[in-house]
Amino acid sequence: MSNTEPAAKKQKMDVKTIGTHNGTFHCDEALAVFLLRRTATYKDANVKRSRDPAVLDTCDIVVDVGAIYDESKQRFDHHQRGFTEVFGHGFSTKLSSAGLIYKHFGKEIVASTARLDHSDGKVEILWLKMYKEFIEAIDAIDNGISLYTSQEEPKYRNRTDLSSRVGWLNPRWNESTEFQKVDGLFAKASQLTGEEFLGRLDYYANAWLPARDLVLDGLSSRQNVDASGKIIIFEQFAPWKEHLFELEADQGISGDELPFYVIYPDETGGSWRIQAVPVSPESFDSRKALPEMWRGVRDDELTKITGVDGCIFVHASGFIGGNRTKEGALNLAKLALEM
């Protein structure tokens, strides 16, 4: 007998089994199964799809079926009467099986996928961001929670969200529902949800989070740009609005301490932009728009009015302008503060 045979047999015996319900599948348990397979405990686990309590009792963990939520028993259903669990941290949407599994196992998944130490503060940031931007909607849709409180008829129908696309993978009413076929389609649905989850996490870990660091640096050093603290300079372009508002809230920056202008390089034009910070991330109103007499004026005429060389434009609404150099953009910002 080979020396590797006992080890191979032991490894096979150690393979865990995830239980979930059979029949029509949904986005929440499809994602829950994928997420569990990203953990050290349930990596490469088998899946049993059944509603038979005797079958489910043989599983190491059960999701979305069984009418029990008990972490100590590794049972994670949300359909039972009286279930009101939410994610916490300011979120109030009732959890589905996806949210339950993410709440309990998400930090491990985020840390291992993003290759971060579990104690790294970025794990918490990404864990919360992924719930807000990805998991919460799946929880809400599965629990029948409307996006809007209004009873007004929607102007169009959206059937392209992830939950809808998983739903379309179920057999049609006039197709075979033989269990092996449906289990195969469930595996496809689980892979679909997982690929989207990993893609989104990759973006937040490797693009969104570095942008946050850049904004944090600019916000922290703004007094070095101008003593007023009203001007922020970024040495490279990055999406900044969302991060700026969140970081201001985190640091308790308000009132007279709020910055008015952000200066950054135009990523394609080789020039520099000065942008007025809006009153909120989606608002068209600015904390302090660029001066009215500059608005809608361009090039040499704008240079003449401002006395700053290299001017390119100021938008008619005064929310943004351009200059050929960083120094020119900074001079415009300093002038605008005084007007």
Solvent accessible surface area in square Angstrom, and as a share of the most:
residue,aa,sasa,rsa
1,M,182,0.81
2,S,63,0.40
3,N,146,0.75
4,T,97,0.57
5,E,65,0.29
6,P,75,0.47
7,A,66,0.51
8,A,57,0.44
9,K,113,0.48
10,K,129,0.55
11,Q,133,0.59
12,K,162,0.69
13,M,161,0.72
14,D,81,0.42
15,V,59,0.34
16,K,71,0.30
17,T,19,0.11
18,I,0,0.00
19,G,0,0.00
20,T,0,0.00
21,H,4,0.02
22,N,61,0.31
23,G,40,0.39
24,T,83,0.48
25,F,1,0.00
26,H,84,0.37
27,C,5,0.03
28,D,1,0.00
29,E,0,0.00
30,A,0,0.00
31,L,0,0.00
32,A,0,0.00
33,V,0,0.00
34,F,23,0.10
35,L,0,0.00
36,L,0,0.00
37,R,88,0.32
38,R,95,0.35
39,T,2,0.01
40,A,91,0.70
41,T,75,0.44
42,Y,7,0.03
43,K,136,0.57
44,D,102,0.53
45,A,2,0.01
46,N,84,0.43
47,V,43,0.25
48,K,85,0.36
49,R,28,0.10
50,S,16,0.11
51,R,140,0.51
52,D,67,0.35
53,P,94,0.59
54,A,68,0.53
55,V,50,0.29
56,L,3,0.02
57,D,99,0.51
58,T,89,0.52
59,C,17,0.10
60,D,64,0.33
61,I,1,0.00
62,V,1,0.00
63,V,0,0.00
64,D,3,0.02
65,V,12,0.07
66,G,31,0.30
67,A,61,0.47
68,I,68,0.35
69,Y,62,0.24
70,D,44,0.23
71,E,91,0.41
72,S,101,0.65
73,K,132,0.56
74,Q,44,0.20
75,R,33,0.12
76,F,0,0.00
77,D,3,0.02
78,H,7,0.03
79,H,113,0.50
80,Q,39,0.17
81,R,241,0.88
82,G,67,0.65
83,F,19,0.08
84,T,106,0.62
85,E,51,0.23
86,V,49,0.28
87,F,2,0.01
88,G,26,0.25
89,H,110,0.49
90,G,82,0.79
91,F,36,0.15
92,S,99,0.64
93,T,19,0.11
94,K,70,0.29
95,L,0,0.00
96,S,0,0.00
97,S,0,0.00
98,A,0,0.00
99,G,0,0.00
100,L,0,0.00
101,I,0,0.00
102,Y,0,0.00
103,K,57,0.24
104,H,56,0.25
105,F,28,0.11
106,G,0,0.00
107,K,85,0.36
108,E,50,0.23
109,I,0,0.00
110,V,0,0.00
111,A,0,0.00
112,S,65,0.42
113,T,40,0.23
114,A,24,0.19
115,R,221,0.81
116,L,44,0.22
117,D,98,0.51
118,H,118,0.53
119,S,102,0.66
120,D,51,0.27
121,G,52,0.50
122,K,75,0.32
123,V,4,0.02
124,E,64,0.29
125,I,47,0.24
126,L,0,0.00
127,W,13,0.05
128,L,47,0.24
129,K,13,0.05
130,M,0,0.00
131,Y,0,0.00
132,K,102,0.43
133,E,66,0.30
134,F,12,0.05
135,I,0,0.00
136,E,39,0.17
137,A,57,0.44
138,I,7,0.04
139,D,0,0.00
140,A,18,0.14
141,I,89,0.45
142,D,44,0.23
143,N,36,0.19
144,G,68,0.65
145,I,76,0.38
146,S,84,0.54
147,L,154,0.77
148,Y,154,0.59
149,T,136,0.79
150,S,70,0.45
151,Q,171,0.76
152,E,128,0.58
153,E,143,0.64
154,P,100,0.63
155,K,184,0.78
156,Y,169,0.64
157,R,182,0.66
158,N,79,0.40
159,R,118,0.43
160,T,103,0.60
161,D,41,0.21
162,L,18,0.09
163,S,20,0.13
164,S,23,0.15
165,R,84,0.31
166,V,0,0.00
167,G,36,0.35
168,W,186,0.65
169,L,38,0.19
170,N,23,0.12
171,P,26,0.17
172,R,173,0.63
173,W,232,0.81
174,N,101,0.52
175,E,71,0.32
176,S,64,0.41
177,T,99,0.57
178,E,79,0.35
179,F,136,0.57
180,Q,122,0.54
181,K,81,0.34
182,V,9,0.05
183,D,48,0.25
184,G,43,0.42
185,L,39,0.19
186,F,6,0.03
187,A,55,0.43
188,K,119,0.51
189,A,0,0.00
190,S,4,0.03
191,Q,93,0.41
192,L,46,0.23
193,T,0,0.00
194,G,0,0.00
195,E,96,0.43
196,E,51,0.23
197,F,0,0.00
198,L,43,0.21
199,G,41,0.40
200,R,86,0.31
201,L,1,0.00
202,D,81,0.42
203,Y,104,0.39
204,Y,17,0.06
205,A,17,0.14
206,N,102,0.52
207,A,44,0.34
208,W,17,0.06
209,L,8,0.04
210,P,66,0.41
211,A,6,0.05
212,R,36,0.13
213,D,51,0.26
214,L,34,0.17
215,V,0,0.00
216,L,57,0.28
217,D,97,0.50
218,G,6,0.06
219,L,0,0.00
220,S,75,0.48
221,S,45,0.29
222,R,20,0.07
223,Q,95,0.42
224,N,131,0.67
225,V,36,0.20
226,D,29,0.15
227,A,97,0.75
228,S,56,0.36
229,G,1,0.01
230,K,29,0.12
231,I,0,0.00
232,I,0,0.00
233,I,28,0.14
234,F,4,0.01
235,E,116,0.52
236,Q,112,0.50
237,F,76,0.32
238,A,10,0.08
239,P,85,0.53
240,W,11,0.04
241,K,68,0.29
242,E,63,0.28
243,H,3,0.01
244,L,0,0.00
245,F,34,0.14
246,E,59,0.26
247,L,5,0.03
248,E,7,0.03
249,A,80,0.62
250,D,102,0.53
251,Q,88,0.39
252,G,54,0.52
253,I,19,0.10
254,S,72,0.46
255,G,53,0.50
256,D,132,0.68
257,E,100,0.45
258,L,39,0.19
259,P,0,0.00
260,F,46,0.19
261,Y,0,0.00
262,V,0,0.00
263,I,0,0.00
264,Y,13,0.05
265,P,26,0.17
266,D,20,0.10
267,E,113,0.51
268,T,126,0.73
269,G,53,0.51
270,G,71,0.68
271,S,13,0.09
272,W,40,0.14
273,R,66,0.24
274,I,0,0.00
275,Q,13,0.06
276,A,2,0.02
277,V,0,0.00
278,P,7,0.04
279,V,82,0.47
280,S,44,0.28
281,P,50,0.32
282,E,150,0.67
283,S,30,0.19
284,F,201,0.84
285,D,97,0.50
286,S,26,0.17
287,R,51,0.19
288,K,53,0.22
289,A,31,0.24
290,L,0,0.00
291,P,16,0.10
292,E,123,0.55
293,M,115,0.51
294,W,3,0.01
295,R,81,0.29
296,G,50,0.48
297,V,22,0.12
298,R,134,0.49
299,D,59,0.31
300,D,120,0.62
301,E,108,0.48
302,L,0,0.00
303,T,31,0.18
304,K,174,0.74
305,I,72,0.37
306,T,17,0.10
307,G,65,0.63
308,V,10,0.06
309,D,116,0.60
310,G,24,0.23
311,C,3,0.02
312,I,29,0.15
313,F,30,0.13
314,V,3,0.02
315,H,81,0.36
316,A,76,0.59
317,S,60,0.39
318,G,0,0.00
319,F,74,0.31
320,I,16,0.08
321,G,0,0.00
322,G,1,0.01
323,N,0,0.00
324,R,146,0.53
325,T,63,0.37
326,K,59,0.25
327,E,108,0.48
328,G,4,0.04
329,A,0,0.00
330,L,34,0.17
331,N,71,0.36
332,L,1,0.01
333,A,0,0.00
334,K,72,0.31
335,L,61,0.30
336,A,1,0.00
337,L,40,0.20
338,E,143,0.64
339,M,99,0.44
